[in-house]
Amino acid sequence: MKFDITILGCGSATPTLVRNPTSQVVNIMERYMMIDCAEGTQLQLRKYKVAFQKIDHIFISHLHGDHYLGLVGLISSFHLFGRNKTLHIYGPVELERIIFDQLKASNTFLCYQIEFHALINNSTELIFQDNILEVHTIPLNHRIYCNGFLFKEKKKERRLSKELITKYNIPVEMMPKLKKGEDPIGEGWDDLKNKDLTLPAQRSRSYAFCSDTRYSESIVPLIQNVDVLYHESTFLDDMKDRAKSTFHSTAKQAAMIAIKANVNELLLGHYSARYLSIVGFEKEAKEVFANVKAVKDGDTISIPL
Amino acid sequence: MKFDITILGCGSATPTLVRNPTSQVVNIMERYMMIDCAEGTQLQLRKYKVAFQKIDHIFISHLHGDHYLGLVGLISSFHLFGRNKTLHIYGPVELERIIFDQLKASNTFLCYQIEFHALINNSTELIFQDNILEVHTIPLNHRIYCNGFLFKEKKKERRLSKELITKYNIPVEMMPKLKKGEDPIGEGWDDLKNKDLTLPAQRSRSYAFCSDTRYSESIVPLIQNVDVLYHESTFLDDMKDRAKSTFHSTAKQAAMIAIKANVNELLLGHYSARYLSIVGFEKEAKEVFANVKAVKDGDTISIPL
């Protein structure tokens, strides 16, 4: 029942020997979803032993190079490794041409399909769902069109336990309705309610990725109560003017958003290369919000049930 | 009087943790020229401490991803580092759109100029020259349009020595003509010839880069007598059929080209990722041609005067 976020790159702007630019893989019960794919992401996947070929969905926040320049290489490698499953890519509309122009120039006819999902809206939208999971966009306030992404388990069903099934001799055909929360009906069940026969549903976990963005309270309603919020902190707060002018945030501002959105845990990343040490980020954010972690390449954060 | 070739990537197809795909920097007397620019090349420049900003010319052999997917990232980093010199890029015609589409999508207005030189010819051409150096294309036989590059010092002038200047009291105004090989004229010089007053010119050094290519003797006249030949060897000779069908070469074939072209030294590279060790490449080629080196990332090969 995993809900793991693996940081493949926590840097910004340009790759350095200590930090790769942005990429993450979210593994939600064996659904591998990549967020952003900076140059060098392929090597990070190898380095941190993430199963390449399990990735079926790639979400690109925006078209600054430090968020997508590894994508065409990854697409090519999938081809060289003989992939045959469809790859879904979600990103700004121009990305489609960028990808297919490069495949055309290399005369590559992929051995698998790419399904491209163009993002063009300026308000939040549901862009993926299956039986357990939803992904929504989080429109961000950046220099160019940019979305964060909210990964949210769907509302789960109430649970049956062996003990209760045996105690009340619950028939199989009644189980689906009980799981949906309906009361039992029929002879002999009049005195019993759903809550007598079932256990509460497990909670639905959620992760919000917000990079790149200026401090913007407009995202607060969209990320309210998430378990984990990744919010960019390109700068420390003594550079908040520079953060504002470059449409980025500071660690303190990320923490202020975390407080307002009542999240459980805050992850910081997207540090400017000027910071050799990232100790100051966690320290600054902690003055505002207690449960914070300044992530490093290779970190995996698990959201428990 | 450097003529150094630094290998930034000796692998092929896809980056691995031991070998980056193709890129090299040739430093010819402080002219820094890059050949190919695979994904990850920026980090290789950092790792091997090559002065980024000295690179003014980038030559792209062809548009397979393992030869150019690091280019847009490098262009962006030049911008972020405040470059103001023109950058010259030489490559297949489609590359120009690929670059500028991506800059447009990121809304980047570079703080320096790019001068793009489209390569479209199928016969060799002179694509760069200054007072000491020429660069010619070497049309290769690959799946898509592909050029190697020949870096050649121009014919040098004859040299004057302090000793001879003093001995014959050579006037300053006569020196340029003497260097060009002309005999001295005027009163008192009748008995002397140029060779009495000057030393022979230093030899002109040359480097040929040939990747990617099938075994093809058509390149032999273009690379005749070069000091150093880099010839791709994606495979060992037991896979020569696969080499042929994928338009690549084997180590033995590279050595056969080296013999026919009478080069001084052969460098091997562009190894398939299937070879964990590259020991077999040097061994195989040595059976045909003695002076061979299977290069590794980070190697620098110097051509002496």
Chai-1 contact restraints between the chains, C-beta under 6 A:
chainA,res_idxA,chainB,res_idxB,connection_type,confidence,min_distance_angstrom,max_distance_angstrom,comment,restraint_id
A,A13,B,L80,contact,1.0,0.0,6.0,A-B,restraint_1
A,T14,B,S77,contact,1.0,0.0,6.0,A-B,restraint_2
A,T14,B,L80,contact,1.0,0.0,6.0,A-B,restraint_3
A,P15,B,Q42,contact,1.0,0.0,6.0,A-B,restraint_4
A,P15,B,L43,contact,1.0,0.0,6.0,A-B,restraint_5
A,L17,B,R46,contact,1.0,0.0,6.0,A-B,restraint_6
A,E39,B,E39,contact,1.0,0.0,6.0,A-B,restraint_7
A,E39,B,G73,contact,1.0,0.0,6.0,A-B,restraint_8
A,G40,B,G40,contact,1.0,0.0,6.0,A-B,restraint_9
A,Q42,B,P15,contact,1.0,0.0,6.0,A-B,restraint_10
A,L43,B,P15,contact,1.0,0.0,6.0,A-B,restraint_11
A,R46,B,L17,contact,1.0,0.0,6.0,A-B,restraint_12
A,L63,B,A105,contact,1.0,0.0,6.0,A-B,restraint_13
A,L63,B,S106,contact,1.0,0.0,6.0,A-B,restraint_14
A,H64,B,S106,contact,1.0,0.0,6.0,A-B,restraint_15
A,G65,B,G73,contact,1.0,0.0,6.0,A-B,restraint_16
A,G65,B,S76,contact,1.0,0.0,6.0,A-B,restraint_17
A,L69,B,G73,contact,1.0,0.0,6.0,A-B,restraint_18
A,G73,B,E39,contact,1.0,0.0,6.0,A-B,restraint_19
A,G73,B,G65,contact,1.0,0.0,6.0,A-B,restraint_20
A,G73,B,L69,contact,1.0,0.0,6.0,A-B,restraint_21
A,S76,B,G65,contact,1.0,0.0,6.0,A-B,restraint_22
A,S77,B,T14,contact,1.0,0.0,6.0,A-B,restraint_23
A,L80,B,A13,contact,1.0,0.0,6.0,A-B,restraint_24
A,L80,B,T14,contact,1.0,0.0,6.0,A-B,restraint_25
A,E94,B,A105,contact,1.0,0.0,6.0,A-B,restraint_26
A,I98,B,D101,contact,1.0,0.0,6.0,A-B,restraint_27
A,I98,B,Q102,contact,1.0,0.0,6.0,A-B,restraint_28
A,D101,B,I98,contact,1.0,0.0,6.0,A-B,restraint_29
A,A105,B,L63,contact,1.0,0.0,6.0,A-B,restraint_30
A,A105,B,E94,contact,1.0,0.0,6.0,A-B,restraint_31
A,S106,B,L63,contact,1.0,0.0,6.0,A-B,restraint_32
A,S106,B,H64,contact,1.0,0.0,6.0,A-B,restraint_33
A,N107,B,I144,contact,1.0,0.0,6.0,A-B,restraint_34
A,I144,B,N107,contact,1.0,0.0,6.0,A-B,restraint_35
